[in-house]
């Protein structure tokens, strides 16, 4: 049988079923989908391909799902470091955004983010930022899968003047993006402290009508929770629950301030947690009790947050930090083992976005979102367990090849859909502007 692509690898880590590593297996891709996964000796007899990749030192695995980004903020990387969240936001980031954010800013910053993510093995990202139409346009242009956040605030920004305008533009963009194979949307109210009850109730209704997730920062810091109690007498999650937002469509980003009752509430309602460990550490926002959340049955996925507070979009690094931090927080070395961390970066993110029937594992019938990691580097030798080596030792520079829906977007560390020199020239111009 003739197919589009045949990839022969030393190891295949399908993620589903869990903890399985297949040796000397091949992945068969045709018309953008995985049509077979079988021993290499059998694949060589059964299939002929237009493109064949021989990867004798590599592990194949599903592409990473970066479940929380502010992609265009790559242009602010390193601009206001080593500050607590509210000082960072109110006195530095928001003024810079007010001065500089535009369609051009979002286009160039998103391009930089896409280049970084693809080179590090991310094949799908869930974004929340201004000018989401531009973010979607650039994702489509470069062939990466994206969930585009339809952002909502109460107050005016460069994107809209008031909550009614945010919601109107959100609905229009959602409708405009229907039919784009690699693009989905989420309604993205920024946070409980920036969006009032009325708009949140409208978001709930609109998302329910369209079957889209709701993506919101919540319980990010101790200050946020304490201020909400002063203002309303309620913790933010209690308020969201009373409004009906705690349900299987909710993506609760950060969730560093959770008591046991709130963990059980999130589990009972089916809400998801998006854990951003490195950003939380850098901003001293607190620790998500990941091990307790997983034990309660909550789906916990991983995100990097924006590059202004991380300062990278490296999902391999995020997996390692998530696993190590969870062990320290739980006082348990067995908490969040390597396989669990890998699930958080792949299938759990797909589940949170409602895409687990399409991506998140190397399963026959799913889209061919695939990455290859070269484990022959000295830093990842010897290889006793490929999963452990990937989570605890590998770096993003060992990602050599990336496919999204069967299309190769990284080939031997070279991006196929971008002009690297032209992008670097644009970023140099932004550096001059933003440094002033």
N, C-alpha and C positions, 0 to 999 in steps of 0.2 A: 504494500500500500504506500502511495506517495503522500507525504505530509509536508507542512511548511517548515517545521523546525524539530530537530532531534538533539537533545542535550544528554551526553553521557557524563556521569559524574562519579567521583569516588564515594560520596555519600549523598543521600537524599533524606532530608528531615521534613516530612510532610506536615508536621504539627498535629494533624488529625489522621490516625489515632495518636493519642498522646504518648510521649517518650519513645517513639519508634524512630530508629535510624536504619535506613536501608543502604547496604553496601553494594557498590558496582551496579547501580540502577540507572535507568534512563527515563527522561521525561519527554513525552511526545506532545507536540503542540500543533494544532491545525485550526486555522480561521480564528485565531485569538484565544482558543480554549485548550485546556488540558484534555487530551483524549485517551492517554494511556500512561501508566507508570509501571515499569516492568524491568526485570533483570537485563543488563546491557547485552548479554549474549543473545537473548531472545529478541531484543529490539533491533539488533543489527541484521537479523534474519528477516524480521517481519516488516520493517519500515525502510523506505528510502525518502530522503528529505532534501528540500531545496537548500536549507542551511543546516549544517551539523556542527555542534560544538563538542569538543573533547576536553573535559576538565578533570584530569586524573588526580589532582590534588585539592579539589574543591568540594564544598558542601553546597547543595542546592536547598533553598528553603523559600517559603512564601515571602514576598516583599513586606517590609515593615509598614505598619499603619500608624502614622503620627497623629494621634487623636486630638491634639490641641495645639494649634499654631496661630501666630499672628505673622504671617509670612513676610509681609512687606517691611516688618520691623528689623529685618537684617540690616537695613541702612542705618539703624541706630545702635548696632552692635558696639558695645564698649563706650558709648557716648555718656552714660551716667551710671557708673558702676559703684558697688559697695555702699548702697543706700537702702534703708527699709522701704517697704512697698509704697506707703502713702506719700512719703517724701519723694521717692523716685517718680511716682506717677504725677503728683500734683505740682511739684516744683521743677521738674525736669522734662519728663516724657510728654505730658499733655501740652506744655508750652511749645516744645519742639514740633509736636504734631500740628498744633494750631498754626504754626508758622509755615511748615513745609509740606504737609501731606496734600497730595494732589493725585490726579490720574497718573502723571508721569512717575511720581514717587512710588505709587503702588505697583505700577508696571515693572519698574526696574528692580524694586525691592523684592517683588514676588519672583522675578526671573532669577535673582541671586539665590533666593530660598529654594526654588525648584532645582537649580543646579547643585546646590549643596545637598539637598535631600536625595536626589537621584544618585549622586556619587557615593552616598552613604547607605544606599539600599532601601530608602523609603519610596514606596510606589503609590501610596495614598496618603493624603493629608487632609485634616479637618480644620478649616481656617475660620478666623473671626477677625475681620478688619474692615476699615472704611473702603469704599469703592469696590465692593465684592464683585461687581460686574467685570472689573478689570482683572481681578484675581482669577475669575473663571475663564476669562478670555485667554490669559497667559497659560493656565493649566491645559486648556484645549490645544493651544498652539504647540505646546511642548510634549503633549501626549501623556502627561501624568494623570493619575486618577485623583479626584478631589471632591471633598464635601465642602460646599461654600456656605459660610455662615452669613445669614441675612440679619445684619447687626441692628440692634435697637437700643436707644438711650431715651431718657426723658428730655435731655437738654440738646441745644443745637451744636452741631459739629459741621465739618466741611461736607459731610455726606447728606445731612438732612437737618431741618429746622426744629422739628418736634416729633413726638412719638407717632402721631398720625402719619407724618410724611415718611418716617422710617418704615412703618408697617405697609404703607402703600407701595413704596419702592421694593420692599421685601417680596410682596405678593407678585408684583410685576416681573421681578427678576426670576423668581421661582418659575413662573409660567414660561418666561423666555428660555430658560435652560432645559425645559422638558425636551426629551429626545436626544440630549447629548449623552452618548453612551458611557462616558467616563466621569460625568458630573452629576452629583446629587446636591441637595441643599439641607441646611438645618436653619431653624429660626434661632437667632443668637442674641437674646437680651443680655447685655453686658454683665450685670450683677444685680443682686437684690438692692444694693444701695444706690444704683444709678437708674433703676427702672421701677416705677410705682405700680400699685396694684392693678389699675385699669389696663395699662398696656400689657402687663403680664397675663391678665385674663384674656385679652385679645390674642396674644401669642399662643396661648393654650388652645383657643378655639381654631385659629388659623392652621396651626400645626396638626391638630386633630383632623381637620377637614382634608388636609393634603398628605397625611401619613408621614410627616417628617419629624425627625428628632428636634429636641430643644436643647441648646448648648449654652451653658451659663456658668460663670465663675460663682462659687458659693462656698462659704466657710473657708475662705482663703487664709485669713489671719485672725488672731485673737481680737485685735482691734475691731475688725468688721463685726464679729459676733457681739462684742460688748457694746459697740455703738448702736447696733440694731436693737438690743435690749433696752438701751436708754431711750431710743426714739419711739419704739413701738411696744416695748414690753415682751417682745418675742425674739427668739433666735431665728436666723434667716430660714433654716430648713423648716421650722414650725410654720412660719408664714407661707412658704412655698407649698407646704402640704395642705394648709387650709385653703389655698387658692386652687388646689387640684393639680399642681405641677409635678408632684412626686408620683411618677408612673413610669412604665417601661420606655417611654420616649425621652426621658430626661437624662442628660449627660452633665453630671455635677463635677465641675472642674476644680481641682485642688483638694477640697474636703480635708483640710489639715486639722480642723477643730471639730471632732466628732466625739460625742459621748456614747455610751453603750446603747441608750434608747434610740439615738439617731442612726446608729449602725443597723439596729433591728428594723427601724422604720424604712431605711433605704432598701434593705433586703426584702421586706414584706411588699413594698410597692414596686419592686423590679427596676428601680432606677440604677443607672450606671455611674461609676466613679472614673474620672480621668485623672490619673496620678501624674504629676509633673515634678519628680523628686529634685532634679538639679536646680530648677528655678526656685522651688520652695526653699532649698538650702541656701541659695545665693541671696535671696531676699529675707532670709530668716523668718519665713512665714509660718513654719511649724512642720509637723510630721503627720502625714496621713497614716493611720493605723492599718496598713495594708493587710497584714496577716489576719487580723481580726475581721476585716471586711471580707476577705476571701473565705474565711471559715464560716462566716454568716451566710455565704452564698451570693454575695454581690459580685457582679461582673466588673472587674477593675482593669482598665486599659491604660496605656502609657501615652503621654505627650511630652513634647519638649518645652512647650510654651514658646514665646517669641525669642529671637536671638538677642534682643536687648536685655533680657533678664536671665540668660542661660549660661553661656553666650553662644551656643551652637545648636544645630538641629540634628544631633547625632543620636540616633536611636540605639546603636550598639552601646554607647556610653550610658544612655538612659537606662537600658536594661541592667547593666552592671550596677549602677548606682541604686536602682530600685531594689535589686536583690540584696545588696549589702546593707542598705539602710533599713530595710524591713527586718533583717536579722537583729540589728542593733536595737531597733525600737521594740521588737517583740522579746528581746533578751533570749533568742532562740536561734541557734545556728542552722536549724532545719527549716526555718520559715522562708518562704518564697525561694524554692530551689531553682536551678537554672531553667528547667523546663517550664516552670510557672512564669518566670520572667519572659521567656520567649513567647509564651501564649499571650501575655499581656501586651506584647509588641506586635502581635499578628492577629490571631483569631478573636481575641477579646476586643480589640479595637474595631474589627469588622462587625462583631455583634453589636457594639455600642452604636455604630452608624447604620445598623440595619442592613449590612452588606455581607453577612456571614454565609449566605447562600451563593455569593459571587466570588469572594476573595477570603484571604486569611489562612488558607491551608492549600497544600498541593493535592487537591482531590479531583479525580476525574469528573469532568463536567464544569468545573469552575473556570473563571477567567485565568489566563496564564500570566499572572503577576508573580514573577520569579526573580530571585537574586542568587548569585554565586559568590561564595566567600572562599578565598584561597587560604588554606590552612597549612601550606608548606613553609610559611615564614618561620624564622627561628623563634619568634615570640609565641608561636602557637604549636611548637613541637616539644615533646612527642604528643601524639593525639591518642589518648585513651578513650575519651568520650567527646565526640564532636560538639554536642550541645553545650557541655560545660566549657569547652575551649572558646566557643563563639561568645557565650555570655560573659565569661570571666577573663578572657585573655585577648580576644581578637579586637582589632581596631577597624574603623570604617574604611581605612585605606586598603584593607584586604578585600573589599567588595570590588570585584572585577567586572561583572556583567549584570545587567538589569534589563528585564523585559516587563512591559505593561501591556496587558491584553495581547500578548504574543509579539509585540513590536519591541525590538531591541533599542533601548535608550542609553545604555552604557555598554561600550564594547572595549574590553581590555583597558578599563579606567578612562576611556575617552567618551565624552558626551556626544551623542549622535544628533541631537535636535537643537544644539546651541552653538553659537560662535563665542568661544571662551574669551578671545581677545576683545571683541566688541563689548561683551558684558563687562569685562574688567575696566574698559575705558569709561563706560557709563558710571560705574561705581566710583571711580577716581573723581569724577566731576561732583558726585554727591558728597564725597568726603570733604572736598573743598568748601562746598556750601554749608554743610552741617557743622564743620569745625569752627566757623566764624562766630 
